[in-house]
Amino acid sequence: TRGGGGGGVAASPRYRSGSIEWRDVPDRVLAQQPRGTVRFRLLIGRDGRVRDCRVTGSSGYPGLDAATCAAAIRRLRWIPARDTAGRPVEAWVPGSNEWIPRPGVDRWQEVEEIRN
């Protein structure tokens, strides 16, 4: 278009580090004994930090969905996307986090085991 821009995304963001874990879920949400998969889209900034998170498929637990996005924004880091000129640019990436209870790891399951 002769606008002088880089012309779109030539290289997509690549995951660098960080994780989303049960410790990121507030106790009030854990009390519901949530499980399921949260699907989302992340906006990766030019610095590799998550700038926005949008749930595209709910786990069925709004608190778990919110905790997933909050943790993604706080803890995940990416190598930013690059335009055709090699400059870092913002870009969206899809993602998901499957919340599966594991004995001895998940706080709410440990509480249940103690009661039995």
TORTILO-691929 format. One record per residue (C-alpha): residue in one letter; x, y, z. Coordinates in pm, whole numbers, padded with zeros to 5 digits, always signed. Example, Ala and Ser with C-alpha at 12.3 -4.5 7.8 and 13.67 -1.06 7.14 Angstrom:
REM residues 2
a+01230-00450+00780
s+01367-00106+00714
***
This chain:
REM residues 116
t+00000+00000+00000
r+00310+00223-00006
g+00246+00324+00354
g+00601+00248+00459
g+00495-00011+00717
g+00653-00348+00775
g+00360-00529+00617
g+00212-00771+00870
v+00350-01053+01079
a+00634-01251+00926
a+00717-01455+01239
s+00459-01552+01501
p+00527-01519+01874
r+00708-01815+02030
y+00663-01933+02386
r+00964-01854+02606
s+00882-01929+02971
g+00632-01936+03255
s+00349-02162+03358
i-00009-02157+03481
e-00055-02371+03791
w-00307-02465+04057
r-00136-02221+04296
d-00265-01943+04069
v-00626-02033+04151
p-00780-01851+04451
d-00899-02063+04746
r-01261-01952+04691
v-01245-02101+04340
l-01063-02414+04456
a-01348-02473+04702
q-01571-02538+04398
q-01339-02827+04298
p-01312-02695+03941
r-01180-02887+03644
g-01188-02854+03269
t-01012-02679+02984
v-00989-02303+02941
r-00929-02194+02582
f-00803-01841+02525
r-00631-01594+02295
l-00331-01396+02418
l-00212-01063+02285
i+00167-01072+02297
g+00330-00729+02314
r+00644-00613+02142
d+00834-00684+02464
g+00713-01047+02485
r+00472-00987+02772
v+00106-01085+02757
r-00095-00765+02716
d-00446-00915+02702
c-00620-01248+02745
r-00963-01338+02609
v-01141-01662+02700
t-01269-01830+02383
g-01389-02150+02551
s-01492-02165+02915
s-01410-02442+03162
g-01757-02393+03304
y-01610-02222+03610
p-01588-01842+03564
g-01339-01811+03850
l-01110-02070+03692
d-01133-01892+03357
a-01041-01559+03521
a-00755-01713+03719
t-00617-01868+03400
c-00606-01532+03221
a-00466-01351+03525
a-00185-01607+03554
a-00112-01593+03180
i-00076-01215+03195
r+00136-01226+03510
r+00363-01524+03438
l+00393-01617+03070
r+00668-01471+02852
w+00708-01495+02476
i+00954-01411+02203
p+00754-01143+02022
a+00624-01166+01668
r+00826-00991+01398
d+00709-00802+01094
t+00864-00849+00749
a+01125-00586+00837
g+01225-00784+01149
r+01072-00542+01399
p+00881-00674+01702
v+00504-00633+01667
e+00199-00722+01876
a+00020-01040+01773
w-00252-01273+01903
v-00183-01640+01974
p-00432-01912+02073
g-00379-02123+02381
s-00544-02352+02632
n-00487-02480+02982
e-00631-02810+03093
w-00708-02823+03464
i-00686-03186+03574
p-00693-03276+03943
r-00387-03476+04051
p-00373-03635+04396
g-00111-03480+04621
v-00072-03173+04399
d-00409-03001+04399
r-00494-02830+04726
w-00866-02906+04710
q-00806-03276+04647
e-00569-03297+04943
v-00843-03154+05166
e-01089-03417+05038
e-00841-03698+05104
i-00790-03583+05464
r-01165-03586+05529
n-01208-03946+05407
***
